[in-house]
């Protein structure tokens, strides 16, 4: 019971902190982008597409699609708007290139997975 109360209090503190940070958003456009456009884009467009694609594809391609979607969602905030470097070395990189390399590695691994499965499924010839 004490653990639940502690976790509940921690959650309430985090909610209050998030609300304070949300009030500091400088423009209504940014507020709308984070709190309206993001959830609408996800719930009305992205989630149904991913759900339908998930019914069609199987195996390594499905895993690659999920990982690719996650990488793109993580990259959107840093690609969407330019950042003023807060800490030298933290934001001064080419995020498009990093995303492209990450997606390339994911799909290379998907290809390896497909080849691996086909080799394992094919009968051995001696």
Backbone as CSV, one residue per row, in Angstrom:
resi,resn,N_x,N_y,N_z,CA_x,CA_y,CA_z,C_x,C_y,C_z
1,UNK,0.822,-1.197,0.000,0.000,0.000,0.000,0.865,1.261,0.000
2,UNK,1.961,1.249,0.787,2.846,2.412,0.849,3.494,2.658,-0.508
3,UNK,3.806,1.598,-1.216,4.417,1.742,-2.533,3.455,2.401,-3.508
4,UNK,2.200,1.994,-3.466,1.193,2.595,-4.346,1.021,4.086,-4.057
5,UNK,0.989,4.436,-2.815,0.839,5.846,-2.446,2.049,6.635,-2.917
6,UNK,3.240,6.095,-2.710,4.468,6.780,-3.145,4.482,6.949,-4.665
7,UNK,4.112,5.890,-5.394,4.072,5.989,-6.854,2.997,6.976,-7.313
8,UNK,1.857,6.969,-6.631,0.800,7.918,-6.964,1.232,9.356,-6.740
9,UNK,1.895,9.610,-5.620,2.392,10.963,-5.349,3.447,11.378,-6.363
10,UNK,4.329,10.464,-6.710,5.347,10.762,-7.725,4.684,11.096,-9.060
11,UNK,3.645,10.358,-9.415,2.917,10.634,-10.647,2.249,11.996,-10.626
12,UNK,1.651,12.360,-9.498,1.008,13.677,-9.385,2.031,14.806,-9.484
13,UNK,3.192,14.618,-8.865,4.252,15.628,-8.957,4.707,15.777,-10.403
14,UNK,4.870,14.662,-11.113,5.288,14.726,-12.515,4.214,15.390,-13.379
15,UNK,2.949,15.127,-13.096,1.871,15.777,-13.845,1.888,17.281,-13.616
16,UNK,2.095,17.699,-12.394,2.146,19.130,-12.083,3.329,19.788,-12.779
17,UNK,4.465,19.120,-12.768,5.659,19.656,-13.441,5.410,19.769,-14.950
18,UNK,4.792,18.764,-15.535,4.469,18.802,-16.963,3.501,19.934,-17.292
19,UNK,2.520,20.164,-16.418,1.569,21.254,-16.639,2.268,22.605,-16.573
20,UNK,3.181,22.762,-15.634,3.941,24.013,-15.554,4.781,24.225,-16.802
21,UNK,5.424,23.175,-17.288,6.213,23.296,-18.509,5.337,23.594,-19.714
22,UNK,4.137,23.025,-19.755,3.221,23.274,-20.867,2.767,24.734,-20.886
23,UNK,2.650,25.342,-19.734,2.237,26.745,-19.673,3.325,27.682,-20.182
24,UNK,4.567,27.199,-20.224,5.676,28.022,-20.697,5.828,27.991,-22.215
25,UNK,4.995,27.211,-22.917,5.078,27.142,-24.374,4.815,28.533,-24.928
26,UNK,5.735,29.048,-25.761,5.644,30.450,-26.164,4.478,30.806,-27.083
27,UNK,4.055,29.928,-27.966,2.992,30.308,-28.897,1.886,29.271,-28.895
28,UNK,0.724,29.710,-29.317,-0.425,28.816,-29.403,-0.197,27.763,-30.477
29,UNK,0.568,28.100,-31.510,0.854,27.142,-32.585,1.660,25.969,-32.037
30,UNK,2.689,26.261,-31.252,3.486,25.181,-30.663,2.650,24.356,-29.690
31,UNK,1.825,25.019,-28.915,0.954,24.307,-27.978,0.023,23.370,-28.746
32,UNK,-0.585,23.877,-29.809,-1.477,23.062,-30.633,-0.756,21.909,-31.306
33,UNK,0.474,22.161,-31.738,1.243,21.105,-32.394,1.516,19.956,-31.436
34,UNK,1.862,20.281,-30.209,2.198,19.221,-29.254,0.969,18.532,-28.687
35,UNK,-0.058,19.304,-28.353,-1.184,18.742,-27.612,-2.410,18.419,-28.454
36,UNK,-2.441,18.887,-29.693,-3.583,18.585,-30.551,-3.156,17.834,-31.807
37,UNK,-2.240,18.421,-32.575,-1.855,17.820,-33.850,-1.180,16.468,-33.662
38,UNK,-0.318,16.354,-32.670,0.371,15.083,-32.436,-0.574,13.928,-32.152
39,UNK,-1.441,14.063,-31.154,-2.390,12.978,-30.888,-3.360,12.714,-32.037
40,UNK,-3.819,13.780,-32.706,-4.733,13.578,-33.836,-4.014,12.858,-34.965
41,UNK,-2.803,13.294,-35.288,-2.020,12.649,-36.333,-1.789,11.178,-36.006
42,UNK,-1.472,10.906,-34.757,-1.221,9.518,-34.361,-2.496,8.684,-34.396
43,UNK,-3.539,9.155,-33.743,-4.749,8.340,-33.574,-5.584,8.192,-34.840
44,UNK,-5.605,9.203,-35.687,-6.445,9.134,-36.874,-5.722,8.656,-38.126
45,UNK,-4.399,8.830,-38.170,-3.673,8.463,-39.389,-2.673,7.340,-39.131
46,UNK,-1.729,7.587,-38.240,-0.624,6.652,-38.063,-1.058,5.308,-37.482
47,UNK,-1.809,5.311,-36.402,-2.194,4.053,-35.755,-3.039,3.151,-36.658
48,UNK,-4.046,3.671,-37.371,-4.793,2.775,-38.259,-3.948,2.206,-39.401
49,UNK,-3.053,3.023,-39.950,-2.190,2.528,-41.028,-1.283,1.421,-40.508
50,UNK,-0.668,1.658,-39.355,0.217,0.644,-38.779,-0.568,-0.622,-38.447
51,UNK,-1.772,-0.472,-37.935,-2.593,-1.640,-37.625,-2.928,-2.457,-38.860
52,UNK,-3.314,-1.783,-39.934,-3.639,-2.497,-41.171,-2.409,-3.152,-41.790
53,UNK,-1.294,-2.439,-41.788,-0.053,-3.016,-42.318,0.371,-4.211,-41.475
54,UNK,0.169,-4.124,-40.165,0.516,-5.228,-39.281,-0.288,-6.485,-39.547
55,UNK,-1.500,-6.326,-40.081,-2.303,-7.495,-40.427,-1.811,-8.173,-41.708
56,UNK,-1.142,-7.416,-42.555,-0.717,-7.915,-43.864,0.682,-8.526,-43.838
57,UNK,1.624,-7.843,-43.198,3.020,-8.311,-43.246,3.345,-9.190,-42.044
58,UNK,4.371,-10.003,-42.206,4.774,-10.945,-41.159,6.292,-10.945,-40.991
59,UNK,6.744,-11.550,-39.936,8.149,-11.840,-39.719,9.046,-10.626,-39.588
60,UNK,10.257,-10.731,-40.149,11.244,-9.655,-40.000,10.786,-8.317,-40.585
61,UNK,9.988,-8.341,-41.632,9.515,-7.088,-42.233,8.614,-6.345,-41.253
62,UNK,7.807,-7.080,-40.521,6.933,-6.467,-39.517,7.774,-5.807,-38.418
63,UNK,8.805,-6.510,-37.977,9.692,-5.952,-36.948,10.389,-4.706,-37.482
64,UNK,10.877,-4.772,-38.722,11.534,-3.615,-39.324,10.608,-2.423,-39.445
65,UNK,9.345,-2.670,-39.787,8.378,-1.586,-39.905,8.115,-0.934,-38.549
66,UNK,7.982,-1.742,-37.512,7.743,-1.202,-36.171,8.938,-0.377,-35.703
67,UNK,10.136,-0.921,-35.859,11.341,-0.201,-35.418,11.517,1.078,-36.237
68,UNK,11.238,1.024,-37.531,11.342,2.218,-38.377,10.366,3.289,-37.924
69,UNK,9.148,2.888,-37.615,8.167,3.851,-37.130,8.592,4.513,-35.843
70,UNK,9.154,3.735,-34.942,9.625,4.288,-33.673,10.769,5.259,-33.901
71,UNK,11.717,4.893,-34.766,12.843,5.789,-35.051,12.372,7.105,-35.656
72,UNK,11.413,7.039,-36.562,10.902,8.260,-37.181,10.179,9.116,-36.139
73,UNK,9.376,8.498,-35.279,8.680,9.272,-34.244,9.655,9.936,-33.277
74,UNK,10.744,9.251,-32.959,11.751,9.842,-32.077,12.459,11.002,-32.770
75,UNK,12.669,10.885,-34.082,13.422,11.898,-34.821,12.597,13.135,-35.152
76,UNK,11.280,13.024,-35.164,10.431,14.146,-35.599,10.717,15.440,-34.830
77,UNK,10.800,15.444,-33.509,11.013,16.723,-32.818,12.329,17.418,-33.181
78,UNK,13.386,16.665,-33.404,14.668,17.308,-33.705,14.806,17.654,-35.179
79,UNK,14.040,16.987,-36.035,14.084,17.305,-37.458,13.111,18.429,-37.786
80,UNK,12.000,18.484,-37.060,10.917,19.404,-37.356,11.350,20.863,-37.241
81,UNK,12.033,21.198,-36.176,12.421,22.582,-36.016,13.888,22.659,-35.623
82,UNK,14.595,23.642,-36.153,16.018,23.772,-35.819,16.193,24.150,-34.347
83,UNK,17.240,23.617,-33.764,17.502,23.873,-32.349,18.701,24.803,-32.194
84,UNK,18.627,25.624,-31.193,19.776,26.409,-30.801,20.592,25.523,-29.885
85,UNK,21.873,25.295,-30.199,22.658,24.387,-29.352,22.687,24.841,-27.895
86,UNK,22.123,24.028,-27.029,22.131,24.288,-25.598,23.483,23.878,-25.036
87,UNK,23.956,22.771,-25.524,25.205,22.198,-25.073,25.995,21.825,-26.325
88,UNK,27.159,22.424,-26.545,27.911,22.090,-27.755,28.127,20.580,-27.856
89,UNK,27.833,20.051,-29.020,27.980,18.615,-29.234,26.692,17.851,-29.057
90,UNK,25.707,18.458,-28.423,24.451,17.758,-28.168,23.500,17.867,-29.350
91,UNK,23.340,19.058,-29.902,22.376,19.269,-30.980,23.026,19.585,-32.323
92,UNK,24.328,19.680,-32.377,24.972,20.094,-33.620,25.354,18.886,-34.481
93,UNK,24.343,18.196,-34.958,24.583,17.052,-35.833,23.522,17.006,-36.912
94,UNK,23.783,16.199,-37.908,22.855,16.050,-39.021,21.866,14.930,-38.672
95,UNK,20.676,15.314,-38.207,19.687,14.328,-37.776,19.109,13.548,-38.952
96,UNK,19.009,14.173,-40.125,18.521,13.455,-41.304,19.468,12.315,-41.646
97,UNK,20.770,12.599,-41.608,21.759,11.556,-41.901,21.702,10.453,-40.847
98,UNK,21.591,10.831,-39.591,21.503,9.835,-38.521,20.276,8.952,-38.663
99,UNK,19.151,9.553,-39.021,17.931,8.779,-39.232,18.101,7.842,-40.418
100,UNK,18.688,8.347,-41.500,18.894,7.512,-42.690,19.811,6.326,-42.386
101,UNK,20.878,6.561,-41.649,21.789,5.469,-41.287,21.081,4.453,-40.395
102,UNK,20.326,4.946,-39.421,19.599,4.044,-38.523,18.593,3.186,-39.283
103,UNK,17.842,3.813,-40.179,16.873,3.060,-40.973,17.582,2.076,-41.905
104,UNK,18.731,2.478,-42.452,19.503,1.568,-43.296,19.952,0.330,-42.536
105,UNK,20.421,0.533,-41.308,20.856,-0.606,-40.484,19.670,-1.508,-40.161
106,UNK,18.530,-0.917,-39.820,17.335,-1.710,-39.502,16.953,-2.584,-40.694
107,UNK,16.890,-1.991,-41.888,16.432,-2.755,-43.049,17.491,-3.720,-43.562
108,UNK,18.756,-3.430,-43.291,19.804,-4.418,-43.586,19.628,-5.643,-42.690
109,UNK,19.326,-5.406,-41.421,19.074,-6.517,-40.502,17.801,-7.277,-40.878
110,UNK,16.791,-6.575,-41.386,15.587,-7.256,-41.867,15.945,-8.175,-43.026
111,UNK,16.757,-7.680,-43.950,17.190,-8.493,-45.085,17.976,-9.712,-44.617
112,UNK,18.873,-9.513,-43.669,19.631,-10.643,-43.108,18.673,-11.647,-42.457
113,UNK,17.681,-11.159,-41.737,16.702,-12.046,-41.108,15.916,-12.857,-42.122
114,UNK,15.534,-12.226,-43.218,14.792,-12.935,-44.264,15.668,-14.017,-44.893
115,UNK,16.898,-13.658,-45.226,17.817,-14.639,-45.833,18.070,-15.777,-44.855
116,UNK,18.272,-15.454,-43.593,18.530,-16.462,-42.556,17.360,-17.443,-42.457
117,UNK,16.154,-16.916,-42.437,14.969,-17.791,-42.335,14.827,-18.681,-43.561
118,UNK,15.100,-18.143,-44.734,14.979,-18.950,-45.954,16.044,-20.035,-46.008
119,UNK,17.247,-19.696,-45.554,18.311,-20.705,-45.539,17.993,-21.797,-44.531
120,UNK,17.421,-21.434,-43.398,17.080,-22.415,-42.379,15.916,-23.298,-42.839
121,UNK,15.025,-22.749,-43.643,13.859,-23.507,-44.092,14.155,-24.394,-45.298
122,UNK,15.180,-24.064,-46.072,15.467,-24.862,-47.273,16.159,-26.165,-46.894
123,UNK,15.855,-27.247,-47.632,16.494,-28.538,-47.338,17.973,-28.506,-47.681
124,UNK,18.762,-29.152,-46.877,20.213,-29.218,-47.083,20.538,-30.242,-48.172
125,UNK,21.463,-29.854,-49.042,21.927,-30.798,-50.071,23.359,-31.161,-49.777
126,UNK,23.634,-32.433,-49.748,25.007,-32.905,-49.487,25.577,-33.587,-50.682
